[in-house]
C-alpha cells in the first residue's frame, strides 16, 4: 500500500531483482527529468507486479514507460491500471521467458504493450501469456503513436481473451524480428476482440522470417462512429 510519486528519476529501479513483489501500490508521475526508465524499471527472476496503479510516468517518448522491464524469468504483471505513460504502458526488452501479463487495464499511453528487441544483443521472448487485458485509447496526445500491442521475436506463446479497442493506429503489429534476434514463431492468437478506428491500420503481420502464427476465433472489426 505504498505511494511513490513526483520523482525526477524512476519511481522504482530494481535491476537483477529476485522475488520482488509490488502490490497494491500507486506509482505516479515519476521519471519527470526526461530520462529513460519510468514508473517501474527493473529486471530479474520471480518478479510480481500486482493490483497497482501506474499513471503519467516518463517524459521521453521513446525510452520512458509506465512499466519498463527487461531480462525476465518467471514474472507476472497482473491486475494493474496502467495509464498515461510517455511511450508504452508496459514494455519488455532483453531476452525473457515465463512472463504472464494478465487482466491489466492499459489506456492513454502512446502505445499499450510492447515486447521486442531493444538492445545490442540477440533477443527472444519465450513462453509468454498475454490474456484478459483491456487495451484501449492509446495514442491520442500530441506526438504519440497509438498501437495496442507491438510484438517481435515472440516464441511459444499465447495471446488470448484480450479486448483491444480504440487505439489510434491499430490493434496489433506482429513482426518477425530485429536483425540478429530470433524470429517470431509458435504464437497462438485466439479469442481476442480487436475493434479499431476505420482510419487505423487495424492489424499488421510482417517479416519474411516469421514462423507459424495461429490466428483463430478472434473478433476483428472497425469502430462505429
matplotlib code that plots the C-alpha trace (Angstrom):
import matplotlib.pyplot as plt

x = [0.0, 2.8, 2.6, 5.6, 5.2, 6.8, 10.4, 12.7, 14.1, 12.4, 9.7, 11.2, 14.5, 15.0, 17.6, 18.7, 15.9, 14.8, 11.4, 10.3, 6.7, 5.0, 1.4, -1.5, 0.8, 0.4, 3.3, 2.5, 4.3, 7.9, 10.9, 10.0, 13.6, 13.2, 15.5, 14.9, 13.0, 9.6, 7.4, 9.0, 12.3, 13.7, 14.9, 15.3, 13.6, 10.2, 9.0, 5.3, 3.7, 0.1, -3.0, -1.1, -1.7, 0.8, -0.1, 1.7, 5.2, 8.0, 8.5, 10.9, 8.7, 11.0, 12.8, 10.4, 7.3, 4.9, 6.3, 9.8, 11.0, 13.9, 15.7, 12.9, 12.4, 9.1, 7.4, 3.7, 2.2, -1.5, -4.5, -2.8, -4.1, -1.5, -2.4, -0.7, 2.9, 5.1, 5.7, 4.5, 2.1, 4.1, 7.4, 9.7, 13.2, 16.0, 15.5, 12.8, 10.9, 7.9, 6.1, 2.4, 0.6, -2.9, -6.0, -4.4, -6.3, -3.9, -5.1, -4.0, -0.3, 1.5, 1.3, -0.2, 2.1, 5.4, 7.6, 10.5, 14.3, 15.7, 19.4, 22.6, 22.3, 20.4, 16.9, 13.9, 10.7, 9.6, 6.6, 4.6, 0.9, -0.9, -4.5, -7.7, -6.2, -8.2, -6.0, -7.7, -7.5, -3.7, -2.0, -4.2, -2.0, 0.2, 3.1, 2.1, 1.8, -1.2, -0.8, -2.4, 0.1, 3.6, 5.4, 8.7, 10.8, 8.0, 8.0, 5.8, 3.4, -0.3, -2.2, -5.9, -9.1, -7.9, -10.2, -8.2, -10.1, -10.0, -6.2, -5.4, -3.1, -4.2, -4.7, -1.7, 1.6, 3.4, 6.7, 9.4, 12.5, 15.1, 18.3, 20.1, 17.1, 15.0, 12.0, 8.5, 7.0, 4.7, 2.4, -1.4, -3.6, -7.1, -10.4, -9.5, -11.7, -10.0, -12.0, -10.2, -11.0, -11.6, -8.7, -6.2, -4.0, -6.0, -3.6, -0.2, 1.8, 5.1, 8.6, 9.9, 11.3, 8.0, 7.2, 3.9, 1.3, -2.1, -4.7, -8.2, -11.6, -11.0, -13.4, -12.0, -14.0, -13.9, -15.5, -18.9, -18.7]
y = [0.0, 2.4, 5.6, 6.7, 10.0, 13.1, 11.9, 13.1, 9.6, 6.2, 5.6, 2.1, 0.9, -2.8, -4.4, -8.0, -8.5, -11.8, -12.5, -8.8, -8.1, -4.8, -5.0, -2.5, 0.5, 3.7, 4.8, 8.3, 11.0, 9.7, 10.0, 13.6, 14.6, 13.2, 10.2, 6.6, 4.4, 5.3, 4.3, 0.9, -0.1, -3.5, -7.0, -10.3, -13.5, -14.2, -10.6, -9.9, -6.6, -6.9, -4.7, -1.4, 1.9, 3.4, 6.8, 9.5, 8.1, 9.2, 12.1, 10.7, 9.5, 6.6, 5.3, 6.0, 4.0, 3.3, -0.2, -0.9, -4.5, -6.4, -9.7, -11.5, -15.1, -16.1, -12.7, -11.8, -8.4, -8.7, -6.6, -3.2, 0.2, 1.5, 4.9, 7.9, 6.6, 8.7, 5.7, 2.2, 1.2, -2.0, -2.7, -5.7, -5.8, -8.2, -12.0, -13.2, -16.4, -17.3, -14.0, -13.5, -10.2, -10.7, -8.6, -5.2, -2.0, -0.2, 3.1, 6.6, 5.8, 6.4, 2.6, -0.2, -3.3, -3.6, -6.7, -6.7, -6.4, -3.2, -3.9, -4.7, -8.4, -11.4, -11.4, -13.7, -13.7, -17.2, -18.7, -15.5, -15.4, -12.2, -12.6, -10.9, -7.4, -4.3, -2.2, 0.9, 4.6, 4.8, 7.3, 10.4, 13.0, 15.3, 13.4, 10.0, 6.7, 4.7, 0.9, -1.6, -4.4, -4.4, -7.8, -9.1, -12.2, -14.0, -17.8, -20.5, -18.0, -17.3, -14.0, -14.7, -13.2, -9.6, -6.7, -4.2, -1.2, 2.5, 2.7, 5.4, 3.4, -0.1, -3.2, -5.4, -5.3, -8.6, -8.9, -11.4, -9.9, -7.2, -8.1, -10.8, -11.7, -14.9, -14.6, -14.9, -18.4, -20.7, -17.9, -18.6, -15.5, -16.7, -15.5, -11.8, -8.8, -6.2, -3.1, -0.1, 3.2, 2.8, 5.2, 2.9, 0.2, -2.4, -5.4, -5.8, -9.1, -8.8, -10.2, -12.9, -14.9, -15.1, -18.7, -20.3, -17.9, -19.4, -16.7, -18.1, -17.4, -13.7, -10.8, -8.1, -5.0, -1.3, 1.2, 2.6, 6.4]
z = [0.0, -0.9, -3.0, -4.9, -6.8, -8.4, -8.6, -11.3, -11.8, -11.8, -9.3, -8.6, -10.0, -9.4, -11.7, -11.1, -8.5, -7.1, -5.6, -5.9, -5.0, -5.8, -4.7, -4.1, -4.8, -6.6, -8.8, -10.1, -12.2, -12.0, -14.3, -14.9, -15.8, -19.4, -19.0, -19.9, -17.4, -15.9, -13.1, -12.6, -14.3, -13.5, -14.4, -12.7, -11.5, -9.9, -10.1, -9.3, -10.1, -8.8, -8.4, -8.6, -10.4, -12.7, -14.1, -16.0, -15.7, -18.0, -20.4, -23.1, -26.0, -26.8, -23.7, -20.8, -20.0, -17.1, -16.6, -18.2, -17.6, -19.1, -18.9, -17.0, -15.8, -14.3, -14.0, -13.5, -14.2, -13.2, -12.3, -12.7, -14.0, -16.5, -17.8, -19.4, -19.9, -22.2, -24.5, -23.7, -20.9, -20.4, -22.3, -22.2, -23.8, -23.3, -23.7, -21.3, -20.5, -18.5, -18.4, -17.7, -18.5, -17.2, -16.6, -16.8, -17.8, -20.2, -21.7, -22.6, -23.2, -26.5, -27.1, -25.0, -24.7, -26.5, -26.4, -28.7, -29.0, -27.6, -27.1, -29.0, -28.3, -29.6, -28.0, -27.8, -25.8, -25.0, -23.2, -22.7, -21.8, -22.6, -21.6, -20.4, -20.7, -21.6, -24.0, -25.3, -26.1, -26.7, -28.9, -28.8, -27.1, -29.3, -30.9, -29.8, -31.8, -30.9, -31.2, -28.8, -28.9, -30.6, -30.8, -32.3, -31.6, -29.6, -29.5, -28.0, -26.5, -26.1, -26.7, -25.7, -24.5, -24.6, -25.6, -27.7, -28.9, -29.8, -30.4, -32.9, -35.3, -34.7, -32.5, -33.2, -35.0, -35.1, -36.9, -37.3, -35.6, -35.5, -37.1, -35.2, -33.0, -33.1, -35.4, -34.0, -34.2, -32.4, -31.2, -30.7, -31.0, -30.1, -28.8, -28.7, -29.6, -31.8, -32.6, -34.0, -35.9, -39.6, -40.2, -38.4, -39.8, -37.9, -37.8, -39.3, -39.7, -41.3, -42.0, -44.3, -41.4, -39.5, -38.4, -37.6, -36.1, -35.2, -35.5, -34.9, -33.3, -32.9, -33.5, -35.7, -36.5, -37.0, -34.6, -35.3, -35.2]

ax = plt.figure().add_subplot(projection="3d")
ax.plot(x, y, z, "-o")
ax.set_aspect("equal")
plt.show()
